[in-house]
Amino acid sequence: MSLHDKLVANLPQVHFMVTSKLSLTCCTLAESLHSCHDKFVVNLHSCHDKFVVSLLQTKIAIWEALPFCFEEPDTSGLLRKDGTLISLSQNVRSVE
């Protein structure tokens, strides 16, 4: 039997082995992708939850500060002893 005949005779076994290894590799890859997908989804939900909490805290902070936006500013630190308001623009020097 020639080398060519031996190769042709063994070809189905080689083909089966390659196909089996390829199938095993594909199954392993698919399993890894599912695991990766699951971890990604968990991390995405965690990130979403943290974002929602942060947004809610910001909204609460804005609503708590809102009444103060309409009050008169405290200028007690800017008044002279005679009751006149100190002009901040007079104390600012321009740099040229």
C-alpha positions as CSV (number, residue, x, y, z in Angstrom):
1,M,0.0,0.0,0.0
2,S,1.4,3.4,-1.0
3,L,1.6,6.4,1.3
4,H,-1.1,8.1,-0.7
5,D,-3.4,5.1,-0.2
6,K,-2.7,5.1,3.6
7,L,-3.5,8.8,3.8
8,V,-6.7,8.4,1.9
9,A,-7.7,5.4,4.1
10,N,-7.0,7.4,7.3
11,L,-8.7,10.6,6.1
12,P,-12.1,9.9,7.7
13,Q,-10.4,9.4,11.1
14,V,-8.5,12.7,10.7
15,H,-11.6,14.5,9.5
16,F,-13.6,13.2,12.5
17,M,-10.8,14.2,14.9
18,V,-10.5,17.7,13.4
19,T,-14.3,18.1,13.4
20,S,-14.5,16.9,17.0
21,K,-11.8,19.3,18.2
22,L,-13.5,22.2,16.3
23,S,-16.8,21.3,17.9
24,L,-15.3,21.2,21.3
25,T,-13.5,24.5,20.7
26,C,-16.8,26.1,19.5
27,C,-18.7,24.7,22.6
28,T,-16.0,26.0,24.9
29,L,-16.1,29.4,23.2
30,A,-19.9,29.6,23.4
31,E,-19.8,28.7,27.1
32,S,-17.2,31.4,27.7
33,L,-19.2,33.9,25.8
34,H,-22.3,33.1,27.9
35,S,-20.3,33.5,31.1
36,C,-18.9,36.8,29.9
37,H,-22.3,38.0,28.8
38,D,-23.8,37.1,32.3
39,K,-21.0,39.0,34.0
40,F,-21.4,42.0,31.7
41,V,-25.2,42.1,32.4
42,V,-24.6,42.0,36.2
43,N,-22.0,44.8,35.9
44,L,-24.3,46.8,33.7
45,H,-27.2,46.5,36.2
46,S,-24.9,47.5,39.0
47,C,-23.6,50.5,37.1
48,H,-27.2,51.4,36.2
49,D,-28.3,51.2,39.8
50,K,-25.4,53.4,41.0
51,F,-26.3,55.9,38.3
52,V,-29.9,56.0,39.3
53,V,-29.0,56.4,43.0
54,S,-26.6,59.3,42.1
55,L,-29.2,60.9,39.9
56,L,-31.8,60.6,42.7
57,Q,-29.3,62.1,45.2
58,T,-28.7,65.0,42.9
59,K,-32.4,65.6,42.4
60,I,-33.0,65.6,46.1
61,A,-30.1,68.0,46.6
62,I,-31.5,70.4,44.0
63,W,-35.0,70.2,45.6
64,E,-33.6,70.9,49.0
65,A,-31.6,73.9,47.7
66,L,-34.4,75.3,45.6
67,P,-36.0,77.3,48.4
68,F,-32.7,79.0,49.2
69,C,-32.4,80.2,45.6
70,F,-35.3,82.7,46.1
71,E,-34.0,84.1,49.4
72,E,-32.1,87.4,49.7
73,P,-28.4,86.8,49.9
74,D,-26.6,87.3,53.2
75,T,-24.6,90.5,52.9
76,S,-23.9,90.9,56.6
77,G,-20.2,90.3,55.9
78,L,-20.2,93.0,53.3
79,L,-21.6,95.8,55.3
80,R,-19.5,98.6,56.8
81,K,-20.1,99.7,60.4
82,D,-22.3,102.6,59.1
83,G,-24.5,100.1,57.3
84,T,-23.4,100.9,53.7
85,L,-22.6,98.0,51.4
86,I,-19.0,97.4,50.5
87,S,-18.5,97.3,46.8
88,L,-16.4,94.3,45.8
89,S,-15.6,95.8,42.4
90,Q,-13.6,98.6,44.1
91,N,-11.3,96.0,45.7
92,V,-10.5,94.2,42.5
93,R,-7.4,95.3,40.6
94,S,-7.0,94.5,37.0
95,V,-3.7,92.9,36.0
96,E,-2.3,94.1,32.8
